[in-house]
Amino acid sequence: MAEGVETPEQSQLLRDMGIVIQQGYLFSCALSQSQLREYLAARRLHFQMKNRK
């Protein structure tokens, strides 16, 4: 797992190295508990709709 990923270039380099679990400002700033719930709920809905057959 990589922490502190801030640029797409950093993310790509890490993926090239086989590190696919990443976190940092590239993906989201720090969130409160309620903001995190909203963020995850929105991502889950997007993922479900994207993968619907």
PDB file of N, CA, C and O in Angstrom:
ATOM      1  N   MET A   1       0.848  -1.174   0.000  1.00  0.00           N
ATOM      2  CA  MET A   1       0.000   0.000   0.000  1.00  0.00           C
ATOM      3  C   MET A   1       0.890   1.232   0.000  1.00  0.00           C
ATOM      4  O   MET A   1       1.894   1.302   0.708  1.00  0.00           O
ATOM      5  N   ALA A   2       0.490   2.198  -0.816  1.00  0.00           N
ATOM      6  CA  ALA A   2       1.228   3.460  -0.875  1.00  0.00           C
ATOM      7  C   ALA A   2       0.360   4.574  -0.301  1.00  0.00           C
ATOM      8  O   ALA A   2      -0.831   4.666  -0.598  1.00  0.00           O
ATOM      9  N   GLU A   3       0.967   5.408   0.516  1.00  0.00           N
ATOM     10  CA  GLU A   3       0.277   6.558   1.096  1.00  0.00           C
ATOM     11  C   GLU A   3       0.901   7.835   0.559  1.00  0.00           C
ATOM     12  O   GLU A   3       2.089   7.871   0.239  1.00  0.00           O
ATOM     13  N   GLY A   4       0.093   8.880   0.464  1.00  0.00           N
ATOM     14  CA  GLY A   4       0.621  10.176   0.065  1.00  0.00           C
ATOM     15  C   GLY A   4       0.740  10.363  -1.433  1.00  0.00           C
ATOM     16  O   GLY A   4       1.546  11.175  -1.889  1.00  0.00           O
ATOM     17  N   VAL A   5      -0.041   9.634  -2.206  1.00  0.00           N
ATOM     18  CA  VAL A   5       0.007   9.756  -3.662  1.00  0.00           C
ATOM     19  C   VAL A   5      -0.689  11.057  -4.055  1.00  0.00           C
ATOM     20  O   VAL A   5      -1.857  11.269  -3.728  1.00  0.00           O
ATOM     21  N   GLU A   6       0.040  11.926  -4.761  1.00  0.00           N
ATOM     22  CA  GLU A   6      -0.493  13.248  -5.081  1.00  0.00           C
ATOM     23  C   GLU A   6      -0.630  13.514  -6.572  1.00  0.00           C
ATOM     24  O   GLU A   6      -1.373  14.418  -6.954  1.00  0.00           O
ATOM     25  N   THR A   7       0.049  12.772  -7.425  1.00  0.00           N
ATOM     26  CA  THR A   7      -0.008  13.055  -8.863  1.00  0.00           C
ATOM     27  C   THR A   7      -0.309  11.776  -9.641  1.00  0.00           C
ATOM     28  O   THR A   7      -0.018  10.674  -9.178  1.00  0.00           O
ATOM     29  N   PRO A   8      -0.896  11.935 -10.830  1.00  0.00           N
ATOM     30  CA  PRO A   8      -1.143  10.765 -11.677  1.00  0.00           C
ATOM     31  C   PRO A   8       0.160  10.033 -12.034  1.00  0.00           C
ATOM     32  O   PRO A   8       0.177   8.811 -12.180  1.00  0.00           O
ATOM     33  N   GLU A   9       1.231  10.790 -12.171  1.00  0.00           N
ATOM     34  CA  GLU A   9       2.519  10.174 -12.489  1.00  0.00           C
ATOM     35  C   GLU A   9       2.998   9.269 -11.357  1.00  0.00           C
ATOM     36  O   GLU A   9       3.505   8.175 -11.607  1.00  0.00           O
ATOM     37  N   GLN A  10       2.840   9.719 -10.120  1.00  0.00           N
ATOM     38  CA  GLN A  10       3.201   8.882  -8.970  1.00  0.00           C
ATOM     39  C   GLN A  10       2.349   7.623  -8.953  1.00  0.00           C
ATOM     40  O   GLN A  10       2.857   6.525  -8.726  1.00  0.00           O
ATOM     41  N   SER A  11       1.065   7.780  -9.191  1.00  0.00           N
ATOM     42  CA  SER A  11       0.157   6.642  -9.179  1.00  0.00           C
ATOM     43  C   SER A  11       0.553   5.624 -10.249  1.00  0.00           C
ATOM     44  O   SER A  11       0.589   4.423  -9.983  1.00  0.00           O
ATOM     45  N   GLN A  12       0.849   6.104 -11.452  1.00  0.00           N
ATOM     46  CA  GLN A  12       1.229   5.200 -12.532  1.00  0.00           C
ATOM     47  C   GLN A  12       2.531   4.473 -12.211  1.00  0.00           C
ATOM     48  O   GLN A  12       2.643   3.271 -12.451  1.00  0.00           O
ATOM     49  N   LEU A  13       3.508   5.184 -11.676  1.00  0.00           N
ATOM     50  CA  LEU A  13       4.775   4.560 -11.306  1.00  0.00           C
ATOM     51  C   LEU A  13       4.549   3.454 -10.278  1.00  0.00           C
ATOM     52  O   LEU A  13       5.137   2.377 -10.377  1.00  0.00           O
ATOM     53  N   LEU A  14       3.705   3.721  -9.302  1.00  0.00           N
ATOM     54  CA  LEU A  14       3.401   2.715  -8.290  1.00  0.00           C
ATOM     55  C   LEU A  14       2.700   1.512  -8.905  1.00  0.00           C
ATOM     56  O   LEU A  14       3.020   0.372  -8.570  1.00  0.00           O
ATOM     57  N   ARG A  15       1.733   1.756  -9.815  1.00  0.00           N
ATOM     58  CA  ARG A  15       1.064   0.636 -10.500  1.00  0.00           C
ATOM     59  C   ARG A  15       2.068  -0.172 -11.310  1.00  0.00           C
ATOM     60  O   ARG A  15       1.997  -1.400 -11.339  1.00  0.00           O
ATOM     61  N   ASP A  16       3.004   0.509 -11.968  1.00  0.00           N
ATOM     62  CA  ASP A  16       4.046  -0.186 -12.727  1.00  0.00           C
ATOM     63  C   ASP A  16       4.895  -1.070 -11.820  1.00  0.00           C
ATOM     64  O   ASP A  16       5.438  -2.084 -12.259  1.00  0.00           O
ATOM     65  N   MET A  17       5.005  -0.680 -10.555  1.00  0.00           N
ATOM     66  CA  MET A  17       5.762  -1.450  -9.571  1.00  0.00           C
ATOM     67  C   MET A  17       4.901  -2.522  -8.911  1.00  0.00           C
ATOM     68  O   MET A  17       5.387  -3.271  -8.063  1.00  0.00           O
ATOM     69  N   GLY A  18       3.624  -2.603  -9.294  1.00  0.00           N
ATOM     70  CA  GLY A  18       2.733  -3.607  -8.737  1.00  0.00           C
ATOM     71  C   GLY A  18       1.980  -3.167  -7.499  1.00  0.00           C
ATOM     72  O   GLY A  18       1.334  -3.984  -6.842  1.00  0.00           O
ATOM     73  N   ILE A  19       2.055  -1.885  -7.174  1.00  0.00           N
ATOM     74  CA  ILE A  19       1.371  -1.370  -5.989  1.00  0.00           C
ATOM     75  C   ILE A  19       0.055  -0.749  -6.450  1.00  0.00           C
ATOM     76  O   ILE A  19       0.032   0.352  -7.001  1.00  0.00           O
ATOM     77  N   VAL A  20      -1.026  -1.463  -6.218  1.00  0.00           N
ATOM     78  CA  VAL A  20      -2.319  -0.997  -6.711  1.00  0.00           C
ATOM     79  C   VAL A  20      -3.191  -0.380  -5.619  1.00  0.00           C
ATOM     80  O   VAL A  20      -4.157   0.319  -5.926  1.00  0.00           O
ATOM     81  N   ILE A  21      -2.870  -0.625  -4.370  1.00  0.00           N
ATOM     82  CA  ILE A  21      -3.623  -0.018  -3.272  1.00  0.00           C
ATOM     83  C   ILE A  21      -2.896   1.276  -2.905  1.00  0.00           C
ATOM     84  O   ILE A  21      -1.761   1.264  -2.428  1.00  0.00           O
ATOM     85  N   GLN A  22      -3.594   2.395  -3.144  1.00  0.00           N
ATOM     86  CA  GLN A  22      -2.977   3.700  -2.963  1.00  0.00           C
ATOM     87  C   GLN A  22      -3.962   4.646  -2.286  1.00  0.00           C
ATOM     88  O   GLN A  22      -5.177   4.503  -2.423  1.00  0.00           O
ATOM     89  N   GLN A  23      -3.419   5.610  -1.557  1.00  0.00           N
ATOM     90  CA  GLN A  23      -4.254   6.662  -0.988  1.00  0.00           C
ATOM     91  C   GLN A  23      -3.477   7.955  -1.020  1.00  0.00           C
ATOM     92  O   GLN A  23      -2.246   7.954  -1.056  1.00  0.00           O
ATOM     93  N   GLY A  24      -4.194   9.050  -1.007  1.00  0.00           N
ATOM     94  CA  GLY A  24      -3.559  10.355  -1.009  1.00  0.00           C
ATOM     95  C   GLY A  24      -4.465  11.397  -1.628  1.00  0.00           C
ATOM     96  O   GLY A  24      -5.597  11.106  -2.015  1.00  0.00           O
ATOM     97  N   TYR A  25      -3.957  12.609  -1.719  1.00  0.00           N
ATOM     98  CA  TYR A  25      -4.755  13.725  -2.221  1.00  0.00           C
ATOM     99  C   TYR A  25      -5.149  13.567  -3.679  1.00  0.00           C
ATOM    100  O   TYR A  25      -6.081  14.231  -4.133  1.00  0.00           O
ATOM    101  N   LEU A  26      -4.468  12.707  -4.424  1.00  0.00           N
ATOM    102  CA  LEU A  26      -4.890  12.447  -5.802  1.00  0.00           C
ATOM    103  C   LEU A  26      -6.305  11.891  -5.827  1.00  0.00           C
ATOM    104  O   LEU A  26      -7.065  12.154  -6.760  1.00  0.00           O
ATOM    105  N   PHE A  27      -6.654  11.133  -4.819  1.00  0.00           N
ATOM    106  CA  PHE A  27      -7.953  10.464  -4.764  1.00  0.00           C
ATOM    107  C   PHE A  27      -8.962  11.221  -3.920  1.00  0.00           C
ATOM    108  O   PHE A  27     -10.141  11.271  -4.270  1.00  0.00           O
ATOM    109  N   SER A  28      -8.525  11.810  -2.818  1.00  0.00           N
ATOM    110  CA  SER A  28      -9.436  12.547  -1.947  1.00  0.00           C
ATOM    111  C   SER A  28      -8.639  13.249  -0.844  1.00  0.00           C
ATOM    112  O   SER A  28      -7.608  12.753  -0.391  1.00  0.00           O
ATOM    113  N   CYS A  29      -9.138  14.403  -0.427  1.00  0.00           N
ATOM    114  CA  CYS A  29      -8.557  15.048   0.750  1.00  0.00           C
ATOM    115  C   CYS A  29      -9.074  14.305   1.986  1.00  0.00           C
ATOM    116  O   CYS A  29      -9.906  13.405   1.872  1.00  0.00           O
ATOM    117  N   ALA A  30      -8.586  14.681   3.142  1.00  0.00           N
ATOM    118  CA  ALA A  30      -9.054  14.051   4.374  1.00  0.00           C
ATOM    119  C   ALA A  30     -10.552  14.312   4.543  1.00  0.00           C
ATOM    120  O   ALA A  30     -11.030  15.416   4.283  1.00  0.00           O
ATOM    121  N   LEU A  31     -11.281  13.291   4.980  1.00  0.00           N
ATOM    122  CA  LEU A  31     -12.736  13.387   5.120  1.00  0.00           C
ATOM    123  C   LEU A  31     -13.163  13.087   6.552  1.00  0.00           C
ATOM    124  O   LEU A  31     -12.537  12.290   7.251  1.00  0.00           O
ATOM    125  N   SER A  32     -14.232  13.736   6.969  1.00  0.00           N
ATOM    126  CA  SER A  32     -14.835  13.399   8.257  1.00  0.00           C
ATOM    127  C   SER A  32     -15.558  12.060   8.098  1.00  0.00           C
ATOM    128  O   SER A  32     -15.698  11.555   6.984  1.00  0.00           O
ATOM    129  N   GLN A  33     -16.005  11.501   9.188  1.00  0.00           N
ATOM    130  CA  GLN A  33     -16.698  10.215   9.145  1.00  0.00           C
ATOM    131  C   GLN A  33     -17.948  10.286   8.267  1.00  0.00           C
ATOM    132  O   GLN A  33     -18.196   9.386   7.465  1.00  0.00           O
ATOM    133  N   SER A  34     -18.728  11.347   8.416  1.00  0.00           N
ATOM    134  CA  SER A  34     -19.953  11.467   7.613  1.00  0.00           C
ATOM    135  C   SER A  34     -19.623  11.690   6.137  1.00  0.00           C
ATOM    136  O   SER A  34     -20.309  11.158   5.264  1.00  0.00           O
ATOM    137  N   GLN A  35     -18.586  12.467   5.853  1.00  0.00           N
ATOM    138  CA  GLN A  35     -18.177  12.677   4.462  1.00  0.00           C
ATOM    139  C   GLN A  35     -17.693  11.371   3.839  1.00  0.00           C
ATOM    140  O   GLN A  35     -17.957  11.100   2.668  1.00  0.00           O
ATOM    141  N   LEU A  36     -16.985  10.564   4.624  1.00  0.00           N
ATOM    142  CA  LEU A  36     -16.499   9.283   4.127  1.00  0.00           C
ATOM    143  C   LEU A  36     -17.663   8.356   3.790  1.00  0.00           C
ATOM    144  O   LEU A  36     -17.643   7.676   2.764  1.00  0.00           O
ATOM    145  N   ARG A  37     -18.661   8.329   4.641  1.00  0.00           N
ATOM    146  CA  ARG A  37     -19.845   7.507   4.352  1.00  0.00           C
ATOM    147  C   ARG A  37     -20.492   7.928   3.031  1.00  0.00           C
ATOM    148  O   ARG A  37     -20.838   7.080   2.209  1.00  0.00           O
ATOM    149  N   GLU A  38     -20.653   9.233   2.831  1.00  0.00           N
ATOM    150  CA  GLU A  38     -21.250   9.738   1.591  1.00  0.00           C
ATOM    151  C   GLU A  38     -20.381   9.384   0.383  1.00  0.00           C
ATOM    152  O   GLU A  38     -20.894   8.964  -0.654  1.00  0.00           O
ATOM    153  N   TYR A  39     -19.090   9.552   0.521  1.00  0.00           N
ATOM    154  CA  TYR A  39     -18.152   9.249  -0.569  1.00  0.00           C
ATOM    155  C   TYR A  39     -18.242   7.774  -0.955  1.00  0.00           C
ATOM    156  O   TYR A  39     -18.341   7.440  -2.136  1.00  0.00           O
ATOM    157  N   LEU A  40     -18.208   6.898   0.044  1.00  0.00           N
ATOM    158  CA  LEU A  40     -18.258   5.457  -0.236  1.00  0.00           C
ATOM    159  C   LEU A  40     -19.604   5.048  -0.818  1.00  0.00           C
ATOM    160  O   LEU A  40     -19.656   4.205  -1.713  1.00  0.00           O
ATOM    161  N   ALA A  41     -20.679   5.624  -0.330  1.00  0.00           N
ATOM    162  CA  ALA A  41     -22.004   5.308  -0.859  1.00  0.00           C
ATOM    163  C   ALA A  41     -22.100   5.712  -2.327  1.00  0.00           C
ATOM    164  O   ALA A  41     -22.652   4.970  -3.140  1.00  0.00           O
ATOM    165  N   ALA A  42     -21.571   6.868  -2.666  1.00  0.00           N
ATOM    166  CA  ALA A  42     -21.599   7.335  -4.054  1.00  0.00           C
ATOM    167  C   ALA A  42     -20.741   6.443  -4.939  1.00  0.00           C
ATOM    168  O   ALA A  42     -21.135   6.128  -6.062  1.00  0.00           O
ATOM    169  N   ARG A  43     -19.580   6.033  -4.454  1.00  0.00           N
ATOM    170  CA  ARG A  43     -18.690   5.160  -5.232  1.00  0.00           C
ATOM    171  C   ARG A  43     -19.333   3.793  -5.426  1.00  0.00           C
ATOM    172  O   ARG A  43     -19.221   3.210  -6.504  1.00  0.00           O
ATOM    173  N   ARG A  44     -19.999   3.276  -4.412  1.00  0.00           N
ATOM    174  CA  ARG A  44     -20.641   1.966  -4.515  1.00  0.00           C
ATOM    175  C   ARG A  44     -21.726   2.005  -5.584  1.00  0.00           C
ATOM    176  O   ARG A  44     -21.827   1.089  -6.399  1.00  0.00           O
ATOM    177  N   LEU A  45     -22.533   3.056  -5.585  1.00  0.00           N
ATOM    178  CA  LEU A  45     -23.583   3.198  -6.578  1.00  0.00           C
ATOM    179  C   LEU A  45     -22.977   3.286  -7.977  1.00  0.00           C
ATOM    180  O   LEU A  45     -23.471   2.646  -8.905  1.00  0.00           O
ATOM    181  N   HIS A  46     -21.925   4.061  -8.135  1.00  0.00           N
ATOM    182  CA  HIS A  46     -21.262   4.192  -9.434  1.00  0.00           C
ATOM    183  C   HIS A  46     -20.706   2.847  -9.876  1.00  0.00           C
ATOM    184  O   HIS A  46     -20.852   2.470 -11.039  1.00  0.00           O
ATOM    185  N   PHE A  47     -20.068   2.118  -8.963  1.00  0.00           N
ATOM    186  CA  PHE A  47     -19.505   0.810  -9.286  1.00  0.00           C
ATOM    187  C   PHE A  47     -20.594  -0.169  -9.682  1.00  0.00           C
ATOM    188  O   PHE A  47     -20.436  -0.912 -10.651  1.00  0.00           O
ATOM    189  N   GLN A  48     -21.693  -0.180  -8.947  1.00  0.00           N
ATOM    190  CA  GLN A  48     -22.792  -1.103  -9.260  1.00  0.00           C
ATOM    191  C   GLN A  48     -23.392  -0.789 -10.628  1.00  0.00           C
ATOM    192  O   GLN A  48     -23.686  -1.702 -11.399  1.00  0.00           O
ATOM    193  N   MET A  49     -23.574   0.487 -10.932  1.00  0.00           N
ATOM    194  CA  MET A  49     -24.147   0.862 -12.219  1.00  0.00           C
ATOM    195  C   MET A  49     -23.177   0.539 -13.355  1.00  0.00           C
ATOM    196  O   MET A  49     -23.591   0.092 -14.424  1.00  0.00           O
ATOM    197  N   LYS A  50     -21.904   0.765 -13.121  1.00  0.00           N
ATOM    198  CA  LYS A  50     -20.882   0.509 -14.144  1.00  0.00           C
ATOM    199  C   LYS A  50     -20.773  -0.965 -14.458  1.00  0.00           C
ATOM    200  O   LYS A  50     -20.510  -1.329 -15.604  1.00  0.00           O
ATOM    201  N   ASN A  51     -20.967  -1.824 -13.469  1.00  0.00           N
ATOM    202  CA  ASN A  51     -20.784  -3.266 -13.643  1.00  0.00           C
ATOM    203  C   ASN A  51     -22.090  -4.021 -13.859  1.00  0.00           C
ATOM    204  O   ASN A  51     -22.103  -5.252 -13.875  1.00  0.00           O
ATOM    205  N   ARG A  52     -23.170  -3.299 -14.021  1.00  0.00           N
ATOM    206  CA  ARG A  52     -24.474  -3.933 -14.275  1.00  0.00           C
ATOM    207  C   ARG A  52     -24.490  -4.541 -15.678  1.00  0.00           C
ATOM    208  O   ARG A  52     -24.038  -3.928 -16.645  1.00  0.00           O
ATOM    209  N   LYS A  53     -25.013  -5.744 -15.762  1.00  0.00           N
ATOM    210  CA  LYS A  53     -25.052  -6.420 -17.079  1.00  0.00           C
ATOM    211  C   LYS A  53     -26.405  -6.372 -17.692  1.00  0.00           C
ATOM    212  O   LYS A  53     -26.604  -6.890 -18.791  1.00  0.00           O
TER     213      LYS A  53
END
